[in-house]
Amino acid sequence: MILSDNEVTRFWRDGFLHKAKVIPAQVIDAVAADARRILPADDLRHVNVPTPLGIRVARAMAASVAVARTVTDPCLLTAIGQLVQSSVFVHPRWILRVSMPRVHGRFSMPPHQDFPFTQGALDTITCWIPLHEVPEESSPLMFVARSHQRGLWPIDHTRQRPVCDVSALDRVKWEVVPCAVGDIVLFHSLTVHASRRATDGLSRVSIDARYQATHDHISPVELTPMTDMQDVAVLQRDHGLAQRAADIGLRLRGPVPTDVLDVDLHESRLAERTTPREP
């Protein structure tokens, strides 16, 4: 077992979980080596990637076998299987992200929830994996604990992307999560999270992927890889994902309005999973 019963309960209670030393260092090193071959810098912490180039980099890295091996690492899949209590489907939209330091503002990535982007399964889980040490001054992830228990938070409709209305977050307590190499951070699709503004003047490079139970719904867009490759089945086969979505019974579901959620199901699942187990 990768996660203890207490860690599983904490994830469903708080909406996120930091777990140290899950991914072997040599696996992370292989991803970092691929990234250095593609990014315009030998030192990942000094990368400066304008948005158009960043999109091309993300697509190139999505086709990296090293990245695919990392997001399908057996220890990682075991941990997520413990959380969803099911066999696990890996969304083929894994991605490398470069967060560059910003001079102004509190966040390098504004507060948001993943569900408006992912749709599909309510209990979709994101795994975030840094490619280097991320101390507090290097734009670590930050979370509003238990925010997933409130469903969807108010959205700032003045922004192009569905980010949270910061006025709804004035009095919340943020929990900052520094990481070492090999650590992972798991969080629920409804957990409010952001990236803290870097104060060390360096970029932050990470990969992330999303996972869900094989019996749950999925949005068709989540079956489209972040590459130019058109054949999803071939990509999944080449990256060692044993079963295609149709073969394992995933149910396709179109976009869900952001004000509609199965609240009763969400609350009942949370209640079940945050109740301590009998010894």
Disulfide bonds with the S-S distance in Angstrom:
none
